[in-house]
Amino acid sequence: MSRVDLDEVNSMQRGKVHGPFFFENLVCQTNHKLTSKGVFLGSDPLKYSMPLLLLQMAAIIITSRLLFRLLKPLKQGMISAQVLAGIILGPSLLGQSKSYMEMFLPISGKLTLQTVSNVGFFMHLFLLGLRIDASILRKVGSKALLIGIASYAFPFSLGNLTVLFLKNTYKLPPDVAHCITTTISLGAMTSFPVTTTVLAELNILNSDLGRLATNCSIVCEAFSWVVALVFRMFLRDGTLASVWSFFWVTALLLSIFFICRPLIIWLTERRSVSIDKDDIPFFPIIMVLLIISLVSEVLGVHAAFGAFWLGVSLPDGPPLGTGLTTKLEMFASSLMLPCFIAISGLQTNFFVIEQSHAKIIEAVILITYTYKFAGTAAASVYCNIQVGDSLSLAFLMCCQGVIEIYTSVMWRDEKVLNTECFNLIIITLLLVTGISRFLVVCLYDPSKRYRSKSKRTILNTRQRNLQFRLLLCVYNVENVPSMVNLLEAAYPSRFSPISVFTLHLVELKGRAHAVLMPHHLMNKLDPNTAQSTQIVNGFQRFEQQHQGTLMAQHFTAAAPFSSINDDICTLALDKKAALIVIPFHKQYAIDGNVDHVNSAIRSINLNVLDKAPCSVGIFIDRGETEGRRSVLMSHTWRNVAVIFIEGRDDAEALAFCMRITEHPEVSVTMIHFRHKSSLHLDQQAGEENEFSEAHLINDFKSFALNKPKIHYKEEIVRDGVQTTQVISGLGDTYDMVVVGRDHDLDSSVLYGLTDWSECPELGVIGDMFASSDFHFSVLVVHQQEGESLGMDDSYKLPDSPPRTVDPRVHPRFSVEEGFTSIDLHNNR
């Protein structure tokens, strides 16, 4: 045997020694066993720490990713996949082979993996704490307070009563009774970070149920933290040691909030002034994080405890929350955290579960979850929440994740839980969380609130002489000038006023909870507020110029882009909007070419088109090509065209342009595409009604006869080729073109154009206008399929002008909705 082989064989020795409470494994590892000498020298790489660690991490990450792909149709999360990966790679399955365990998970290799993964875990917990806005505790309503308390009190109190009954009935050994009591504390927990993660993964974070579950979970977690801290501090050998420990942990928390927090905020503000407003002092923050985590370990609590509360103390959102999440997320959450979660599976061994007390322990765990479910559901029904939503909320509160796994692993290492209890807890957690997530998806549909057979439309608003109510969605300040031009073209007037609602859409980064609130209620220290204020100021200037004819309310929504369409549709429903205008996902440079493509915005547009309670307009903004990106430099559109082929969407687009025809300074041209075969149908057409396309066309023709700026043009074409030629000939004649999204696809006018489309959400003609050959803005209008909505008359306009009212304010503006006149001179 060579010297290298001999060194590798004798590199590690293990044996049993007396520990403080039990027999412990003692591992002796030789020095200089970090990196392999190479296979060409006869060295076994897996006998060295670094190659073994890399193999373990790669196996865990690859296995968990594959399992996540397989479980995704069942709506399972990444945490469940990571635990299952540990179970598969651990003693429950592959670990039944002794040679495999000695190769893949020797005791020395397990220690290295645990150390590295714990570093990633406390950084991940720091990020979870960073996403929490501590001020939401003050905003928790009585409903969430009651449900949150019930969700913890029911399982904790009734579970312990059950243990007392079983202890006296079955004469349970003290150690088993103690483990069962601990499992009740774990089962009663609901963690705020875990709940918000589940809600985000299920795309319901910003739904009504998601916001309620967020508030309930933070109340429930407040109770569990207190109980866990007391449990950790006072179950010690000496009373004096417990008091001192509690004192020093309290001192650590005070130093985090009153020393570390001001220091980091001061460093961030100083750096933003001197270098870049979005830059953060990353390395000083990491140093503070490491010091706080070290002090936590010195005081006898896990490093993650101090890291979590340091994160809670810092402001969420940009720049700190967003910057730290961007820099640490990949390393901590994607690379290191899977190893930490998988360790819980690696420590799980189904074959260690004894039959003597396993049934009793499992029964208590399931009873605890049942109490939690029943308590949450009963409190929800008591708060007048619908039964279906109450059940969904109860299932959400039963979902557990990384915090509960961390707690169970920590208690197992401290011998608070024995191996049998730990195995049953992990297995039950997986089953309950997996079933709960799947049932929530089946029971709760956030779009049911605004999905109905009846839809609000522009055409319906015009026919019933109702106030035009418009929801404008913007992502940044650059969207404002063209949106203002769109409002100006819609011509708010004394007898045809407009109610406009602006919604600033912000992607949720660096914070855990979603936000949808009026602009004036936002936290002034929130960086998102500054950008929203710039957007609001642009619209307020326009509002000031149209006092009494246009009233606006301004909102901000911060949510994951995968579900922010729920905020758009909810606001449109609540405000009874007839049209939602959302920006196109492509941005155009000054030369007319595509400058930037945002696939997330495209997904939002598709979701809104699918679920909106009213008509939707996708706005292709080419203000950059016209050299106008400032409201102060705004140039009102003078030439607008509407493309009409046939179909309900074209009728909706024409109804919108009928408003523009009222503008005395805007020229409107209707281009009516017709096939030769349709000319003889004019004489055969039957009676028309006020809801027909023919009625709209005749109205527009009447306008064209009486107003010199209104023009009607008929284009007689044979097929799609001639249609394309006419559209290509528009050139730069117009400032904006309005077109319907869907047309009659059997129309000969579109023959040959329907075979291919790059952006189906724009329709056939709209997709043509999205090319770089055109330099004008485009509004693609889609009328939602459904019946005409039976509106009330609360927004009906008078047929004749009243004579005895204030000429500045129209009487039909709803004061109770919070519309207020804006005086910019007093708000500067």
Solvent accessible surface area in square Angstrom, and as a share of the most:
residue,aa,sasa,rsa
1,M,174,0.78
2,S,61,0.39
3,R,196,0.71
4,V,32,0.18
5,D,52,0.27
6,L,88,0.44
7,D,70,0.36
8,E,10,0.05
9,V,91,0.52
10,N,71,0.36
11,S,7,0.04
12,M,52,0.23
13,Q,99,0.44
14,R,140,0.51
15,G,34,0.32
16,K,136,0.58
17,V,58,0.33
18,H,152,0.68
19,G,26,0.25
20,P,117,0.74
21,F,159,0.66
22,F,109,0.46
23,F,121,0.51
24,E,62,0.28
25,N,70,0.36
26,L,90,0.45
27,V,44,0.25
28,C,72,0.43
29,Q,77,0.34
30,T,65,0.38
31,N,122,0.63
32,H,169,0.75
33,K,18,0.08
34,L,106,0.53
35,T,83,0.48
36,S,33,0.21
37,K,112,0.48
38,G,25,0.24
39,V,93,0.53
40,F,195,0.81
41,L,122,0.61
42,G,47,0.45
43,S,5,0.03
44,D,56,0.29
45,P,44,0.28
46,L,46,0.23
47,K,96,0.41
48,Y,3,0.01
49,S,36,0.23
50,M,80,0.36
51,P,31,0.19
52,L,6,0.03
53,L,20,0.10
54,L,102,0.51
55,L,67,0.33
56,Q,0,0.00
57,M,21,0.09
58,A,46,0.36
59,A,23,0.18
60,I,0,0.00
61,I,34,0.17
62,I,104,0.53
63,T,27,0.16
64,S,2,0.01
65,R,117,0.43
66,L,111,0.55
67,L,28,0.14
68,F,46,0.19
69,R,182,0.66
70,L,130,0.64
71,L,35,0.18
72,K,115,0.49
73,P,99,0.62
74,L,93,0.46
75,K,86,0.37
76,Q,21,0.09
77,G,4,0.04
78,M,35,0.16
79,I,36,0.18
80,S,11,0.07
81,A,0,0.00
82,Q,6,0.03
83,V,1,0.00
84,L,55,0.27
85,A,0,0.00
86,G,0,0.00
87,I,13,0.07
88,I,50,0.25
89,L,14,0.07
90,G,0,0.00
91,P,23,0.15
92,S,9,0.06
93,L,101,0.50
94,L,81,0.41
95,G,9,0.09
96,Q,103,0.46
97,S,49,0.32
98,K,154,0.65
99,S,81,0.52
100,Y,40,0.15
101,M,43,0.19
102,E,108,0.48
103,M,80,0.36
104,F,7,0.03
105,L,16,0.08
106,P,19,0.12
107,I,47,0.24
108,S,29,0.18
109,G,4,0.04
110,K,63,0.27
111,L,119,0.59
112,T,41,0.24
113,L,2,0.01
114,Q,37,0.16
115,T,81,0.47
116,V,43,0.25
117,S,0,0.00
118,N,42,0.22
119,V,58,0.33
120,G,0,0.00
121,F,0,0.00
122,F,16,0.07
123,M,18,0.08
124,H,18,0.08
125,L,2,0.01
126,F,0,0.00
127,L,0,0.00
128,L,10,0.05
129,G,0,0.00
130,L,0,0.00
131,R,41,0.15
132,I,11,0.06
133,D,32,0.17
134,A,47,0.37
135,S,25,0.16
136,I,9,0.05
137,L,94,0.47
138,R,197,0.72
139,K,126,0.53
140,V,26,0.15
141,G,39,0.37
142,S,96,0.62
143,K,88,0.37
144,A,3,0.02
145,L,85,0.42
146,L,71,0.35
147,I,0,0.00
148,G,0,0.00
149,I,63,0.32
150,A,10,0.08
151,S,0,0.00
152,Y,9,0.04
153,A,44,0.34
154,F,84,0.35
155,P,0,0.00
156,F,64,0.26
157,S,55,0.36
158,L,65,0.32
159,G,0,0.00
160,N,37,0.19
161,L,106,0.53
162,T,22,0.13
163,V,7,0.04
164,L,102,0.51
165,F,133,0.55
166,L,23,0.12
167,K,88,0.37
168,N,107,0.55
169,T,70,0.41
170,Y,126,0.48
171,K,161,0.68
172,L,14,0.07
173,P,49,0.31
174,P,111,0.70
175,D,89,0.46
176,V,9,0.05
177,A,7,0.06
178,H,80,0.36
179,C,7,0.04
180,I,1,0.00
181,T,52,0.30
182,T,2,0.01
183,T,4,0.02
184,I,0,0.00
185,S,17,0.11
186,L,6,0.03
187,G,4,0.04
188,A,0,0.00
189,M,21,0.09
190,T,0,0.00
191,S,1,0.00
192,F,0,0.00
193,P,3,0.02
194,V,8,0.05
195,T,1,0.01
196,T,7,0.04
197,T,56,0.33
198,V,8,0.05
199,L,0,0.00
200,A,36,0.28
201,E,77,0.35
202,L,22,0.11
203,N,65,0.33
204,I,8,0.04
205,L,3,0.01
206,N,2,0.01
207,S,6,0.04
208,D,83,0.43
209,L,6,0.03
210,G,0,0.00
211,R,62,0.23
212,L,30,0.15
213,A,0,0.00
214,T,6,0.03
215,N,40,0.20
216,C,0,0.00
217,S,0,0.00
218,I,15,0.08
219,V,8,0.05
220,C,0,0.00
221,E,11,0.05
222,A,46,0.36
223,F,84,0.35
224,S,6,0.04
225,W,55,0.19
226,V,95,0.54
227,V,44,0.25
228,A,32,0.25
229,L,40,0.20
230,V,73,0.42
231,F,49,0.20
232,R,54,0.20
233,M,0,0.00
234,F,97,0.40
235,L,110,0.55
236,R,89,0.32
237,D,150,0.78
238,G,32,0.31
239,T,110,0.64
240,L,127,0.63
241,A,56,0.44
242,S,3,0.02
243,V,81,0.46
244,W,133,0.47
245,S,17,0.11
246,F,81,0.34
247,F,107,0.44
248,W,126,0.44
249,V,1,0.01
250,T,52,0.30
251,A,34,0.26
252,L,8,0.04
253,L,40,0.20
254,L,96,0.48
255,S,32,0.20
256,I,0,0.00
257,F,66,0.28
258,F,147,0.61
259,I,112,0.57
260,C,15,0.09
261,R,87,0.32
262,P,64,0.40
263,L,77,0.38
264,I,0,0.00
265,I,40,0.20
266,W,130,0.46
267,L,38,0.19
268,T,10,0.06
269,E,100,0.45
270,R,148,0.54
271,R,86,0.31
272,S,29,0.19
273,V,134,0.77
274,S,85,0.55
275,I,111,0.56
276,D,69,0.36
277,K,152,0.64
278,D,95,0.49
279,D,38,0.20
280,I,4,0.02
281,P,5,0.03
282,F,40,0.17
283,F,151,0.63
284,P,56,0.35
285,I,0,0.00
286,I,17,0.09
287,M,101,0.45
288,V,18,0.11
289,L,0,0.00
290,L,71,0.35
291,I,102,0.52
292,I,9,0.05
293,S,5,0.03
294,L,113,0.56
295,V,52,0.30
296,S,0,0.00
297,E,91,0.41
298,V,111,0.64
299,L,39,0.20
300,G,28,0.27
301,V,10,0.06
302,H,38,0.17
303,A,10,0.07
304,A,0,0.00
305,F,17,0.07
306,G,0,0.00
307,A,0,0.00
308,F,5,0.02
309,W,59,0.21
310,L,0,0.00
311,G,0,0.00
312,V,14,0.08
313,S,4,0.02
314,L,4,0.02
315,P,53,0.33
316,D,16,0.08
317,G,1,0.01
318,P,37,0.23
319,P,37,0.23
320,L,6,0.03
321,G,0,0.00
322,T,34,0.20
323,G,15,0.14
324,L,0,0.00
325,T,20,0.11
326,T,102,0.59
327,K,104,0.44
328,L,9,0.04
329,E,55,0.25
330,M,140,0.62
331,F,84,0.35
332,A,0,0.00
333,S,16,0.10
334,S,32,0.21
335,L,71,0.36
336,M,9,0.04
337,L,8,0.04
338,P,5,0.03
339,C,2,0.01
340,F,8,0.03
341,I,0,0.00
342,A,0,0.00
343,I,6,0.03
344,S,0,0.00
345,G,0,0.00
346,L,8,0.04
347,Q,11,0.05
348,T,0,0.00
349,N,30,0.15
350,F,86,0.36
351,F,136,0.57
352,V,63,0.36
353,I,35,0.18
354,E,106,0.47
355,Q,137,0.61
356,S,78,0.50
357,H,45,0.20
358,A,10,0.08
359,K,155,0.66
360,I,32,0.16
361,I,0,0.00
362,E,45,0.20
363,A,44,0.34
364,V,1,0.01
365,I,7,0.04
366,L,83,0.41
367,I,59,0.30
368,T,1,0.00
369,Y,17,0.07
370,T,80,0.47
371,Y,61,0.23
372,K,0,0.00
373,F,53,0.22
374,A,49,0.38
375,G,0,0.00
376,T,0,0.00
377,A,13,0.10
378,A,58,0.45
379,A,11,0.08
380,S,0,0.00
381,V,75,0.43
382,Y,167,0.64
383,C,21,0.12
384,N,141,0.72
385,I,25,0.13
386,Q,125,0.55
387,V,99,0.57
388,G,30,0.29
389,D,26,0.13
390,S,1,0.00
391,L,59,0.29
392,S,0,0.00
393,L,0,0.00
394,A,0,0.00
395,F,36,0.15
396,L,1,0.01
397,M,0,0.00
398,C,5,0.03
399,C,1,0.00
400,Q,8,0.04
401,G,3,0.03
402,V,8,0.05
403,I,10,0.05
404,E,2,0.01
405,I,0,0.00
406,Y,22,0.08
407,T,9,0.05
408,S,1,0.00
409,V,11,0.06
410,M,35,0.16
411,W,9,0.03
412,R,55,0.20
413,D,81,0.42
414,E,71,0.32
415,K,109,0.46
416,V,24,0.14
417,L,3,0.01
418,N,52,0.27
419,T,43,0.25
420,E,15,0.07
421,C,0,0.00
422,F,0,0.00
423,N,0,0.00
424,L,14,0.07
425,I,12,0.06
426,I,0,0.00
427,I,42,0.21
428,T,3,0.01
429,L,7,0.03
430,L,23,0.11
431,L,108,0.54
432,V,24,0.14
433,T,7,0.04
434,G,9,0.08
435,I,102,0.52
436,S,3,0.02
437,R,12,0.04
438,F,83,0.35
439,L,56,0.28
440,V,1,0.01
441,V,57,0.33
442,C,81,0.49
443,L,74,0.37
444,Y,19,0.07
445,D,62,0.32
446,P,27,0.17
447,S,1,0.00
448,K,94,0.40
449,R,111,0.40
450,Y,3,0.01
451,R,103,0.37
452,S,65,0.42
453,K,160,0.68
454,S,26,0.17
455,K,17,0.07
456,R,28,0.10
457,T,13,0.08
458,I,3,0.02
459,L,22,0.11
460,N,5,0.02
461,T,8,0.05
462,R,91,0.33
463,Q,46,0.20
464,R,87,0.32
465,N,52,0.27
466,L,12,0.06
467,Q,4,0.02
468,F,2,0.01
469,R,5,0.02
470,L,1,0.00
471,L,1,0.01
472,L,0,0.00
473,C,0,0.00
474,V,0,0.00
475,Y,25,0.09
476,N,39,0.20
477,V,55,0.32
478,E,84,0.38
479,N,18,0.09
480,V,1,0.01
481,P,4,0.03
482,S,4,0.03
483,M,1,0.01
484,V,6,0.04
485,N,7,0.03
486,L,1,0.00
487,L,1,0.00
488,E,30,0.13
489,A,0,0.00
490,A,1,0.01
491,Y,64,0.24
492,P,5,0.03
493,S,26,0.17
494,R,45,0.16
495,F,103,0.43
496,S,35,0.22
497,P,0,0.00
498,I,0,0.00
499,S,0,0.00
500,V,1,0.00
501,F,0,0.00
502,T,3,0.02
503,L,0,0.00
504,H,6,0.03
505,L,4,0.02
506,V,22,0.13
507,E,73,0.33
508,L,26,0.13
509,K,106,0.45
510,G,2,0.02
511,R,21,0.08
512,A,10,0.08
513,H,19,0.09
514,A,11,0.09
515,V,21,0.12
516,L,47,0.24
517,M,47,0.21
518,P,37,0.23
519,H,30,0.13
520,H,144,0.64
521,L,114,0.57
522,M,18,0.08
523,N,95,0.49
524,K,183,0.78
525,L,159,0.79
526,D,18,0.09
527,P,52,0.33
528,N,14,0.07
529,T,11,0.06
530,A,62,0.48
531,Q,66,0.29
532,S,1,0.00
533,T,49,0.28
534,Q,104,0.46
535,I,3,0.01
536,V,11,0.06
537,N,62,0.32
538,G,7,0.06
539,F,4,0.01
540,Q,26,0.11
541,R,90,0.33
542,F,8,0.03
543,E,2,0.01
544,Q,56,0.25
545,Q,136,0.61
546,H,37,0.17
547,Q,68,0.30
548,G,1,0.01
549,T,21,0.12
550,L,2,0.01
551,M,10,0.05
552,A,10,0.07
553,Q,27,0.12
554,H,21,0.09
555,F,18,0.08
556,T,1,0.00
557,A,0,0.00
558,A,4,0.03
559,A,0,0.00
560,P,24,0.15
561,F,25,0.10
562,S,59,0.38
563,S,2,0.02
564,I,0,0.00
565,N,4,0.02
566,D,8,0.04
567,D,1,0.01
568,I,0,0.00
569,C,0,0.00
570,T,24,0.14
571,L,9,0.05
572,A,2,0.01
573,L,49,0.24
574,D,69,0.36
575,K,33,0.14
576,K,59,0.25
577,A,1,0.01
578,A,3,0.02
579,L,0,0.00
580,I,0,0.00
581,V,0,0.00
582,I,0,0.00
583,P,9,0.05
584,F,8,0.03
585,H,5,0.02
586,K,26,0.11
587,Q,66,0.29
588,Y,5,0.02
589,A,28,0.22
590,I,119,0.61
591,D,88,0.46
592,G,0,0.00
593,N,78,0.40
594,V,63,0.36
595,D,97,0.50
596,H,91,0.41
597,V,78,0.45
598,N,42,0.21
599,S,83,0.54
600,A,38,0.29
601,I,13,0.07
602,R,71,0.26
603,S,54,0.35
604,I,0,0.00
605,N,0,0.00
606,L,81,0.40
607,N,45,0.23
608,V,0,0.00
609,L,13,0.06
610,D,89,0.46
611,K,45,0.19
612,A,0,0.00
613,P,8,0.05
614,C,1,0.01
615,S,0,0.00
616,V,0,0.00
617,G,0,0.00
618,I,1,0.01
619,F,3,0.01
620,I,0,0.00
621,D,17,0.09
622,R,0,0.00
623,G,3,0.03
624,E,53,0.24
625,T,26,0.15
626,E,50,0.22
627,G,43,0.41
628,R,35,0.13
629,R,66,0.24
630,S,36,0.23
631,V,30,0.17
632,L,144,0.71
633,M,119,0.53
634,S,49,0.32
635,H,84,0.38
636,T,27,0.16
637,W,2,0.01
638,R,90,0.33
639,N,55,0.28
640,V,0,0.00
641,A,0,0.00
642,V,0,0.00
643,I,0,0.00
644,F,2,0.01
645,I,7,0.03
646,E,68,0.31
647,G,19,0.19
648,R,108,0.39
649,D,1,0.00
650,D,0,0.00
651,A,4,0.03
652,E,0,0.00
653,A,0,0.00
654,L,0,0.00
655,A,1,0.00
656,F,0,0.00
657,C,0,0.00
658,M,0,0.00
659,R,33,0.12
660,I,0,0.00
661,T,2,0.01
662,E,83,0.37
663,H,12,0.05
664,P,84,0.53
665,E,93,0.42
666,V,0,0.00
667,S,18,0.12
668,V,0,0.00
669,T,8,0.05
670,M,0,0.00
671,I,1,0.01
672,H,15,0.07
673,F,4,0.02
674,R,32,0.12
675,H,43,0.19
676,K,111,0.47
677,S,63,0.41
678,S,27,0.17
679,L,71,0.35
680,H,97,0.43
681,L,89,0.44
682,D,80,0.41
683,Q,150,0.67
684,Q,128,0.57
685,A,73,0.57
686,G,69,0.66
687,E,181,0.81
688,E,80,0.36
689,N,88,0.45
690,E,89,0.40
691,F,115,0.48
692,S,31,0.20
693,E,59,0.26
694,A,47,0.36
695,H,55,0.25
696,L,5,0.03
697,I,19,0.10
698,N,62,0.32
699,D,38,0.20
700,F,0,0.00
701,K,70,0.30
702,S,52,0.33
703,F,46,0.19
704,A,26,0.21
705,L,155,0.77
706,N,122,0.62
707,K,69,0.29
708,P,120,0.76
709,K,89,0.38
710,I,5,0.02
711,H,83,0.37
712,Y,53,0.20
713,K,87,0.37
714,E,68,0.31
715,E,39,0.18
716,I,65,0.33
717,V,2,0.01
718,R,134,0.49
719,D,40,0.20
720,G,0,0.00
721,V,96,0.55
722,Q,41,0.18
723,T,0,0.00
724,T,44,0.26
725,Q,114,0.50
726,V,37,0.21
727,I,1,0.00
728,S,66,0.43
729,G,64,0.61
730,L,15,0.07
731,G,34,0.33
732,D,108,0.56
733,T,82,0.48
734,Y,24,0.09
735,D,31,0.16
736,M,0,0.00
737,V,0,0.00
738,V,0,0.00
739,V,0,0.00
740,G,0,0.00
741,R,47,0.17
742,D,62,0.32
743,H,15,0.07
744,D,62,0.32
745,L,112,0.56
746,D,132,0.69
747,S,14,0.09
748,S,46,0.30
749,V,4,0.02
750,L,1,0.00
751,Y,163,0.62
752,G,51,0.49
753,L,37,0.18
754,T,58,0.33
755,D,126,0.65
756,W,188,0.66
757,S,41,0.26
758,E,93,0.42
759,C,2,0.01
760,P,79,0.50
761,E,1,0.00
762,L,0,0.00
763,G,9,0.09
764,V,21,0.12
765,I,0,0.00
766,G,0,0.00
767,D,22,0.11
768,M,39,0.18
769,F,0,0.00
770,A,8,0.06
771,S,45,0.29
772,S,46,0.30
773,D,113,0.58
774,F,12,0.05
775,H,69,0.31
776,F,2,0.01
777,S,1,0.01
778,V,0,0.00
779,L,0,0.00
780,V,2,0.01
781,V,0,0.00
782,H,18,0.08
783,Q,14,0.06
784,Q,8,0.04
785,E,134,0.60
786,G,36,0.34
787,E,110,0.49
788,S,65,0.42
789,L,32,0.16
790,G,67,0.65
791,M,35,0.15
792,D,76,0.39
793,D,97,0.50
794,S,57,0.37
795,Y,26,0.10
796,K,74,0.31
797,L,11,0.05
798,P,47,0.30
799,D,134,0.69
800,S,76,0.49
801,P,73,0.46
802,P,50,0.31
803,R,230,0.84
804,T,132,0.77
805,V,57,0.33
806,D,61,0.32
807,P,103,0.65
808,R,165,0.60
809,V,62,0.36
810,H,1,0.00
811,P,75,0.47
812,R,104,0.38
813,F,14,0.06
814,S,13,0.08
815,V,126,0.72
816,E,149,0.67
817,E,32,0.14
818,G,43,0.41
819,F,17,0.07
820,T,85,0.49
821,S,73,0.47
822,I,25,0.13
823,D,62,0.32
824,L,16,0.08
825,H,122,0.55
826,N,121,0.62
827,N,97,0.50
828,R,207,0.76
